[in-house]
Amino acid sequence: MSTIIRHVAVGFLYHADSGKVLLHLRDVDQPPSPGKWAFFGGRSEPEDGDSLLATWHREMREELGIALDRARIVSLRHSAYADGTKWHDFYYVWPSLAQNFVLTEGQRYAWFTFDEAFSLPDLADYAREDLHFFHQRLMHDSRDGAE
């Protein structure tokens, strides 16, 4: 009997004008990162084909009730674990902080500045690492744009 590997796609919304990211407080009984602030997303399903972008697009619809424009989803980082499971982290520039989302998983969601997110004691390790990577990219891009 073969094991079906379900790859992972996660990510966050980014509001550029405020410099805030939308994070998700996971349920205390839902691994990975139970009870921690993390990204939205989940495991691939057969309907996603081999596209982790399709997985994240579907997960955002399921978890927040939003339909993202696939052409505007941005790849942040991706790799694979030792067992062959692929993972891909995405973000999406969101136009407003006033949006009321329909949360179907987790305890709640909230917008955070980078400093606020980094100060969360219950921020998932992978989210901390990816947000740091994203923040550094933004800082680099803004320095390049100023020259």
C-alpha positions in Angstrom: 0.0 0.0 0.0 1.5 3.3 -1.0 1.3 6.4 1.0 -0.2 9.5 -0.6 2.0 12.6 0.1 -0.1 15.6 0.7 2.0 18.7 0.1 1.6 21.9 2.1 0.7 25.5 0.9 0.4 28.3 3.4 0.6 32.1 3.4 -0.7 35.4 4.6 -2.2 38.6 3.4 -0.1 41.8 3.3 -1.5 45.3 3.5 1.2 47.5 2.0 -0.1 50.9 3.1 0.0 50.0 6.8 2.8 47.4 6.6 0.6 44.8 8.3 0.2 41.1 7.8 -2.9 39.0 8.5 -2.3 36.0 10.7 -4.4 33.2 12.0 -4.6 31.9 15.6 -4.8 28.2 15.2 -7.1 25.9 17.2 -5.4 24.4 20.2 -6.1 20.9 19.0 -5.1 21.3 15.4 -1.5 20.5 14.4 0.8 21.8 13.1 1.4 24.7 15.5 -1.7 24.2 17.7 -2.7 27.3 19.5 -0.2 29.5 17.8 -0.4 32.5 15.4 0.5 31.1 12.0 -0.3 31.4 8.3 -3.5 30.3 6.5 -3.4 27.2 4.4 -3.2 23.5 4.5 -2.5 20.3 2.6 -3.1 19.6 -1.0 -6.1 17.8 -2.3 -6.6 15.8 -5.5 -8.6 18.7 -7.0 -5.6 20.9 -6.8 -3.6 18.8 -9.3 0.1 19.3 -8.7 -0.2 23.0 -8.0 0.5 24.3 -4.5 -0.7 27.7 -5.8 -4.1 26.1 -6.4 -3.9 24.6 -2.9 -3.4 27.9 -1.3 -6.0 29.6 -3.4 -8.5 26.9 -2.4 -7.5 27.1 1.3 -8.0 30.9 1.4 -11.5 30.5 0.0 -12.2 27.7 2.5 -10.7 29.4 5.6 -11.5 33.1 5.0 -14.2 33.1 2.3 -12.1 35.1 -0.2 -11.3 34.4 -3.8 -7.9 35.6 -4.6 -6.7 36.5 -8.1 -4.3 33.7 -8.9 -2.2 36.0 -11.0 -1.5 38.2 -8.0 -0.5 35.5 -5.6 3.2 35.9 -4.8 5.6 33.0 -4.1 7.7 33.7 -0.9 9.6 30.5 -0.4 9.4 26.8 -1.2 11.3 23.6 -0.6 10.7 20.0 0.5 11.1 18.0 3.7 13.3 14.9 4.0 10.2 12.7 3.5 9.6 14.3 0.1 6.7 16.5 1.2 6.8 19.8 -0.7 5.9 23.0 1.0 5.3 26.5 -0.5 4.7 29.8 1.3 2.8 32.6 -0.5 1.6 36.1 0.2 -1.0 38.3 -1.4 -1.2 42.1 -1.3 -4.6 42.9 0.2 -6.2 46.4 -0.4 -8.0 47.0 2.9 -7.8 46.5 6.6 -11.6 46.9 6.9 -12.5 43.6 5.3 -14.6 41.3 7.5 -13.5 37.8 6.6 -15.6 34.6 7.2 -13.3 32.5 9.4 -14.1 28.8 9.2 -11.0 27.4 11.0 -9.0 28.5 14.0 -9.8 30.8 16.8 -9.5 34.2 15.1 -7.5 36.3 12.8 -5.8 39.7 13.2 -3.6 42.3 11.4 -0.1 42.8 12.9 2.8 45.1 12.1 6.0 43.2 11.8 7.1 44.4 15.3 3.8 43.2 16.7 4.1 39.9 15.0 7.7 39.3 16.1 6.8 40.1 19.7 4.0 37.5 19.8 5.3 34.7 22.2 3.0 32.3 20.5 4.0 32.9 16.9 4.7 29.6 15.1 8.4 29.2 14.4 8.0 28.8 10.6 5.8 31.9 10.5 8.5 33.9 12.4 11.2 32.7 10.0 9.1 33.5 6.9 7.9 36.9 8.2 11.6 37.8 8.9 12.5 36.7 5.4 9.6 38.7 3.9 10.4 41.8 6.0 14.1 41.7 4.9 13.0 41.4 1.3 10.7 44.5 1.7 13.6 46.4 3.4 15.9 45.5 0.6 13.4 46.4 -2.1 12.7 49.8 -0.5 16.5 50.5 -0.3 16.9 49.6 -4.0 13.9 51.8 -4.9 15.4 54.8 -3.0 18.6 54.8 -5.0 
